[in-house]
Amino acid sequence: MKKLIGIATAAVFGLGIFTTSAQAETVVTTDVLNVRENPTTESKVVGKLLNGH
């Protein structure tokens, strides 16, 4: 069982090598930016970011 857990753990961390990273810096050109539950415009707004904050 320990060997299986070790192999599974190595596989999970190994797959991390192939993932892409998100852009580290962004520019917001609006006064208020809606933060949503999901990446769709139909999703519920869970927060707002004000320009300069």
C-alpha positions in Angstrom: 0.0 0.0 0.0 2.8 2.4 0.9 4.4 1.7 -2.5 1.1 2.6 -4.3 0.8 5.8 -2.3 4.4 6.7 -3.2 3.8 6.1 -6.9 0.6 8.1 -6.9 2.2 11.0 -5.1 5.2 11.0 -7.5 2.7 10.9 -10.5 0.8 13.9 -9.1 3.9 16.0 -8.5 5.4 14.8 -11.9 2.3 16.0 -13.7 2.8 19.5 -12.2 5.8 19.9 -14.5 3.5 20.1 -17.5 1.1 22.7 -16.2 1.1 26.3 -17.5 1.3 29.2 -15.1 -1.1 32.1 -15.0 0.1 35.6 -16.0 1.7 37.1 -12.9 0.8 40.8 -13.7 -2.4 42.2 -15.0 -3.7 45.7 -15.8 -7.3 46.7 -15.0 -8.6 49.6 -17.0 -12.0 49.9 -15.3 -13.2 51.5 -12.1 -14.8 48.3 -10.7 -13.8 44.7 -11.6 -16.3 41.9 -10.7 -15.0 38.7 -9.2 -17.2 35.8 -10.1 -17.7 32.2 -8.9 -16.9 30.8 -12.3 -15.2 32.3 -15.4 -18.5 33.2 -17.1 -20.5 36.4 -17.2 -23.6 34.6 -16.1 -21.9 33.5 -12.8 -22.8 35.1 -9.4 -20.6 38.1 -8.5 -18.8 37.2 -5.2 -16.7 40.4 -4.9 -15.6 43.6 -6.5 -12.1 45.1 -6.9 -11.9 48.8 -7.0 -9.3 50.5 -9.2 -6.2 51.3 -7.3 -6.8 48.7 -4.5 
